[in-house]
Amino acid sequence: MDINPTGIPHIKGYVNGDRKLSFDAGVYDEHYEGALIISGESFPHAKSPNQEVLSVSEIEEIEKRE
């Protein structure tokens, strides 16, 4: 975990240790909606080519419907 110059803690890492699947999540409060930034050549959970990801609420809504 790093703390950026504005004092916001950030959790950075890789999915399953794969450096092509890196992430950076800012911890603004107890909810992480929209805090995740992904990078890399490909990311399996990306919604669109601009790497927009599903929020926790969107994932929960999809799981309710399944």
NORZI-V751969 format. One line per field, one symbol per residue. ss: DSSP state (H for helix, E for strand, - for the rest). phi: phi as a letter, one per 30 degrees, with the letter a starting at -180 (. if undefined). burial: + if it has 9 or more other C-alpha atoms within 8 Angstrom, else -. A space follows every 10 residues. Layout:
# NORZI-V751969
ss=???
phi=???
burial=???
This chain:
# NORZI-V751969
ss=-EE-----EE EEEEE--EEE EEEEEEE--- -----EEE-- -----E---- --E--HHHHH HHHHH-
phi=.ccdedjddb cblbdhiddd cdbbcdcdad cceiddccbj dbbdcddbed idcddedddd dddddd
burial=--+----+++ ++-++----+ ++++++++-- -+--++-+++ --+--+---- +-++----+- ------
